[in-house]
């Protein structure tokens, strides 16, 4: 058989994604499956079952990362790795992360069906807590595996209810025994929806990112003085929410002020005591700054610190900024990026060179071995929301590119 003519089973890929979407599905057609919740456990159980059905060697490490290995003829050679994540944003979409896991699974199913042997071992992975929504920072599973985070520090991370990562990992039964420790990787491919509007706008089917923007996350706390809303004059208030609101506007204005290629977002706010007739005394909010220019990202954060301090002094509301996460921009392996582009063209798909604005586990795997990503269009450029969508034809196309990139790399 000429393996170059093989393609993945698009209908089976669709069915796999739709079955996963029933676990944590929302009325709006999206997904609500936060890391280490009961829904995440059920999705993991289903994934492990699928790995067993194609007779992969299954390993779960101490961070809950799940690996399924198809041994190669030369098991001592660095392996080829592919995957993404099954956890989602709150009321997020069906494709973010999930497409990368199911696409790699479909590729391995085709290899199994056709009794394909490869020189190198091919391994699929589901990384734990990529989103960083429940336990921050993002990409904890791949970060510990790659040596960027300490395991016990990761275990100590808490959600807004005070529940610890390590305890929740144990509770759902996915604290494995294998060390969360990197090993030699010959090539890592992560298949993903674009999460932006570029590919759809220019009419291209496959995106080949040259890298990922650098990201910096802060948690910000503002302290005020609670009091009754009616009797307290406006000039006698230390309103934490008003001070925080000014700070949020400064975040929104930051990219324009810095005059560079940058985005800045406040995506989460907690207000206390959150009562309609009490002046707020405590506010916590998040800041997300992203740029390809790491120096610009750092300078932007320093500018915010100055502006927040000025607002704090004027409003009489002390402010504290805590750096939660800082990752430099990622440059992918040029030869693997070219492989994605060349493979797309050989399969008859249009391609486009671009940069990823979203964070991915690929950023940490890139520090271990050569890495590339494969993007397909997001309809309307929407992601991290219930209406997130990608056509099934594009899902199949990207999975075909992934399949053939894995084959080529595994036989080197």
Residue pairs with C-beta under 8 A, 6 or more apart in sequence:
1 114
3 114
3 116
3 407
4 404
6 110
6 114
6 403
7 110
7 396
7 400
7 403
8 103
8 106
8 107
8 109
8 110
8 396
8 399
8 400
8 403
9 106
9 109
9 110
10 392
10 393
10 395
10 396
10 399
12 106
12 109
13 102
13 103
13 106
13 392
13 395
13 396
13 399
14 392
14 395
16 50
16 102
16 105
16 106
17 94
17 95
17 98
17 99
17 102
17 395
19 46
20 43
20 46
20 86
20 94
20 98
20 102
21 31
21 94
21 98
23 33
23 39
23 42
23 43
23 46
24 31
24 32
24 33
24 37
24 39
24 40
24 42
24 43
24 88
25 31
25 32
26 32
26 91
26 386
28 91
28 386
28 387
29 94
29 386
29 387
30 88
30 91
30 92
30 93
30 94
30 385
30 386
30 387
30 388
31 88
31 89
31 91
31 92
31 93
31 94
31 98
31 386
32 39
32 88
32 90
32 91
32 92
33 39
33 40
33 43
33 86
33 87
33 88
34 40
34 87
34 88
34 90
34 131
34 133
34 134
35 87
35 128
35 129
35 130
35 131
35 133
35 134
35 135
36 64
36 87
36 128
36 129
36 134
36 135
36 165
36 168
36 169
36 171
36 172
36 174
37 134
37 168
37 172
38 172
40 86
40 87
40 172
41 172
41 173
41 174
43 86
44 64
44 66
44 86
44 126
44 172
44 174
47 66
47 86
47 101
47 105
47 126
48 58
48 66
50 105
51 58
51 66
51 68
51 105
51 124
52 58
54 68
54 70
54 108
54 109
54 112
55 112
56 68
56 69
56 70
56 108
56 124
57 68
57 69
57 70
57 71
58 66
58 67
58 68
58 69
59 66
59 67
59 69
59 176
59 178
60 66
60 67
60 174
60 176
60 177
60 178
61 67
61 145
61 176
61 177
61 178
61 179
61 180
61 181
62 151
62 175
62 176
62 177
62 178
62 179
62 180
63 128
63 140
63 141
63 144
63 145
63 151
63 154
63 169
63 176
63 180
64 128
64 141
64 169
64 174
64 175
64 176
65 125
65 126
65 127
65 128
65 141
65 142
65 145
65 176
65 180
66 125
66 126
66 174
67 123
67 124
67 125
68 108
68 123
68 124
68 125
69 79
69 121
69 122
69 123
70 108
70 111
70 112
70 118
70 121
70 122
70 123
71 121
72 79
72 117
72 118
72 119
72 120
72 121
72 122
72 410
73 117
73 118
73 119
74 119
74 120
75 121
77 119
77 120
77 121
77 186
78 120
78 183
78 184
78 185
78 186
78 369
79 120
79 121
79 122
79 123
79 183
79 184
79 185
79 186
80 118
80 120
80 121
80 122
80 123
80 185
80 186
80 187
80 188
80 189
80 406
80 409
80 410
81 123
81 124
81 125
81 185
81 187
81 188
81 189
81 365
81 369
82 100
82 103
82 104
82 107
82 122
82 123
82 124
82 125
82 188
82 189
82 190
82 191
82 402
82 406
83 100
83 101
83 104
83 124
83 125
83 126
83 127
83 190
83 361
84 97
84 98
84 99
84 100
84 101
84 104
84 126
84 127
84 130
84 190
84 191
84 192
84 360
84 361
85 97
85 98
85 100
85 101
85 126
85 127
85 128
85 129
85 130
85 131
85 141
85 361
86 97
86 98
86 101
86 126
87 97
87 128
87 129
87 130
87 131
87 133
87 134
88 96
88 97
88 98
88 131
89 96
89 131
89 133
89 384
90 133
91 385
91 386
92 131
92 383
92 384
92 385
92 386
92 388
93 382
93 383
93 384
93 385
93 386
93 387
93 388
93 389
94 388
94 389
95 193
95 378
95 383
95 388
95 389
95 390
95 395
96 192
96 193
96 195
96 383
96 384
96 388
97 130
97 131
97 192
99 191
99 192
99 193
99 376
99 390
99 395
99 398
100 190
100 191
100 192
101 124
101 126
103 191
103 395
103 398
103 399
103 402
104 124
104 125
104 189
104 191
104 402
104 406
105 124
106 399
106 403
107 399
107 402
107 403
107 406
108 122
108 124
110 116
110 403
111 118
111 122
111 407
116 407
118 407
118 410
118 411
119 410
119 411
119 412
120 186
120 409
120 410
120 411
120 412
121 410
122 406
122 410
127 139
127 141
127 142
127 145
127 361
128 140
128 141
128 169
128 174
129 135
129 138
129 139
129 140
129 141
129 165
130 138
130 139
130 141
130 142
130 360
130 361
131 138
132 138
132 139
132 140
132 217
132 325
134 159
135 154
135 157
135 158
135 159
135 165
136 157
136 217
136 219
136 324
136 325
137 143
137 217
137 324
137 325
138 217
138 325
138 359
139 359
139 360
139 361
139 363
139 364
140 149
140 154
140 157
140 165
141 180
141 361
142 361
142 364
142 365
143 149
143 154
143 364
144 150
144 151
144 154
144 180
145 180
145 181
145 182
145 364
146 182
146 364
146 365
146 367
146 368
147 181
147 182
147 367
148 364
148 367
151 180
152 166
154 165
154 166
155 164
155 165
155 166
155 167
155 169
156 164
156 165
156 166
157 164
157 165
158 164
158 165
159 168
160 270
166 175
169 175
182 368
184 368
184 369
185 365
185 368
185 369
185 370
186 369
186 370
186 409
186 412
187 333
187 336
187 369
187 370
187 371
187 372
187 405
187 409
188 362
188 365
188 366
188 368
188 369
188 370
188 371
188 372
189 336
189 340
189 371
189 372
189 373
189 374
189 402
189 405
189 406
189 409
190 360
190 361
190 362
190 365
190 371
190 372
190 373
190 374
191 373
191 374
191 376
191 398
191 399
191 401
191 402
192 360
192 373
192 374
192 375
192 376
193 375
193 376
193 377
193 378
193 383
193 388
193 390
194 200
194 207
194 354
194 375
194 376
194 377
194 378
194 381
194 383
195 357
195 358
195 378
195 381
195 383
195 384
196 357
196 358
196 378
196 381
196 383
197 378
197 380
197 381
198 207
198 352
198 354
198 381
199 205
199 206
199 207
199 352
199 354
199 375
199 376
199 377
199 378
200 377
200 378
200 379
200 380
200 381
201 381
202 352
203 350
204 350
204 351
204 352
204 377
205 344
205 349
205 350
205 351
205 376
205 377
205 394
205 397
205 398
206 340
206 341
206 344
206 349
206 350
206 351
206 352
206 374
206 375
206 376
206 397
206 398
206 401
207 351
207 352
207 354
207 373
207 374
207 375
207 376
207 377
208 337
208 340
208 341
208 344
208 351
208 352
208 353
208 354
208 372
208 373
208 374
208 375
209 332
209 337
209 353
209 354
209 355
209 356
209 372
209 373
209 375
210 331
210 332
210 334
210 337
210 353
210 354
210 355
211 292
211 329
211 330
211 331
211 332
211 355
211 356
212 329
212 330
212 332
212 355
212 356
212 357
212 358
212 359
212 360
212 362
212 363
213 290
213 291
213 292
213 329
213 355
213 356
213 357
213 359
214 290
214 291
214 292
214 293
214 294
214 297
214 326
214 327
214 328
214 329
214 330
215 288
215 289
215 290
215 297
215 325
215 326
215 327
215 359
216 288
216 289
216 290
216 297
216 298
216 301
216 323
216 325
216 326
216 327
217 286
217 287
217 288
217 289
217 323
217 324
217 325
217 326
218 286
218 287
218 289
218 301
218 304
218 321
218 322
218 323
218 324
219 284
219 285
219 286
219 321
219 322
219 324
220 244
220 247
220 284
220 285
220 286
220 287
220 308
220 319
220 320
220 321
220 322
221 282
221 283
221 284
221 319
221 320
221 322
222 240
222 241
222 243
222 244
222 247
222 282
222 283
222 284
222 285
222 312
222 317
222 318
222 319
223 240
223 281
223 282
223 317
223 318
223 319
224 237
224 238
224 239
224 240
224 241
224 243
224 279
224 280
224 281
224 282
224 283
224 315
224 316
224 317
225 237
225 238
225 279
225 281
225 316
226 273
226 278
226 279
226 280
226 281
227 237
227 278
227 279
228 277
228 278
228 279
229 276
229 277
229 278
229 279
230 277
232 279
237 279
238 279
238 281
238 315
238 316
238 317
239 279
239 280
239 315
239 317
240 271
240 280
240 281
240 282
240 283
240 317
241 271
241 280
241 283
242 315
243 283
243 311
243 312
243 315
243 317
243 319
244 269
244 271
244 283
244 285
246 311
246 315
247 285
247 304
247 307
247 308
247 311
247 319
248 266
248 269
248 285
250 304
250 307
250 308
250 311
251 264
251 265
251 266
251 287
251 304
252 264
252 266
254 262
254 264
254 289
254 300
254 303
254 304
255 262
255 263
255 264
255 300
257 303
258 296
258 299
258 300
258 303
260 291
260 293
260 296
261 291
261 292
261 293
261 296
262 289
262 290
262 291
262 293
262 296
262 297
262 300
263 289
263 290
263 291
263 357
264 287
264 288
264 289
264 290
264 300
265 287
265 288
266 285
266 286
266 287
266 288
267 286
267 288
268 285
268 286
269 283
269 284
269 285
269 286
270 283
270 284
270 285
271 280
271 282
271 283
272 280
272 281
272 282
272 283
273 280
273 281
274 280
287 304
287 321
289 297
289 300
289 301
289 304
290 297
290 357
291 297
291 300
291 329
292 329
292 355
293 329
294 328
294 329
301 323
304 321
305 321
308 319
308 321
309 319
311 317
311 319
312 318
312 319
327 359
327 363
330 362
330 363
330 366
330 371
331 366
332 362
332 366
332 371
332 372
332 373
333 366
333 370
333 371
333 372
335 370
336 370
336 371
336 372
336 405
336 409
337 353
337 372
339 372
339 405
339 408
339 409
340 351
340 372
340 373
340 374
340 401
340 405
341 351
341 353
343 401
343 404
343 405
343 408
344 350
344 351
344 401
345 351
346 404
347 397
347 400
347 401
347 404
349 397
349 400
349 401
354 375
356 373
356 375
358 383
360 373
362 371
362 372
362 373
365 371
372 405
374 398
374 401
374 402
374 405
375 398
376 390
376 394
376 395
376 397
376 398
377 390
377 391
377 394
378 388
378 389
378 390
379 389
379 390
379 391
380 387
380 389
382 388
382 389
